[in-house]
Amino acid sequence: LARIGKLPSRERDLLALAGIVGKVFWLGAIIAIQRQDEATLMEPGALLQDDRPELLTRAPKKLVELRFVESRPSNIAGEESFAFRSDLHWEVAYNLLPAVKRQRYHQVVEQWLLLNVVAEPDPYLEELAYHAENSGHVGRTAGYLLRAAKVAHSRHSLVDNRRLLLSARALVNEEDTQTFFSIHFELGGAMERVGDLDLALKCYQSALQ
């Protein structure tokens, strides 16, 4: 891991942005972050000369050779994907950037994911929640978690259903009345199913307030 500091700037920057995208990352999401940065710095009316895709087809090969990342089959059509070789590799890469930049980039990744999984978002709802929360948008996070919980329930994954609802409950704002009601009503049902009637009653009462 000490080798990260000795990487050429292109590979080191790629590694840092990959850390924002996640333990599994897509090159398209990294390109989206870089384009956002370039667009922010450009003068009004200037034309963006974009050679990012061409450059990024070469840079990951070095990281694979150095065993920081490995190629993975992509679950998003047309997108090349990789994964960090360990949680520690990912944590080091994630912390290469300051918190302010990370927050901004998480929002870019959230928007990129929404555009690329619009036809089938269900498998990515927890990832969307992760990026929304880390970009400071807890309201959207609660909404994604609620949707993920409903998917888990439909698949009879009751442990995941409760976990996601409890996480959503901790984040939802009372002013978002529809989401607040839905989370507490769904959680009441989840707690009732496992026999926790006290918490179920509290959730139902909160939903009806």
Sequence and secondary structure as in RCSB ss.txt:
>XXXX:A:sequence
LARIGKLPSRERDLLALAGIVGKVFWLGAIIAIQRQDEATLMEPGALLQDDRPELLTRAPKKLVELRFVESRPSN
IAGEESFAFRSDLHWEVAYNLLPAVKRQRYHQVVEQWLLLNVVAEPDPYLEELAYHAENSGHVGRTAGYLLRAAK
VAHSRHSLVDNRRLLLSARALVNEEDTQTFFSIHFELGGAMERVGDLDLALKCYQSALQ
>XXXX:A:secstr
 GGGGGS HHHHHHHHHHHHH SEEEHHHHHHHHHHHHHHHS TT      HHHHHTTHHHHHHHTTSEEEE  S
STT  EEEESSHHHHHHHHTTS HHHHHHHHHHHHHHHHHHSTTS GGGHHHHHHHHHHTT HHHHHHHHHHHHH
HHHHTT HHHHHHHHHHHHHH  TTSHHHHHHHHHHHHHHHHHTT HHHHHHHHHHHH 
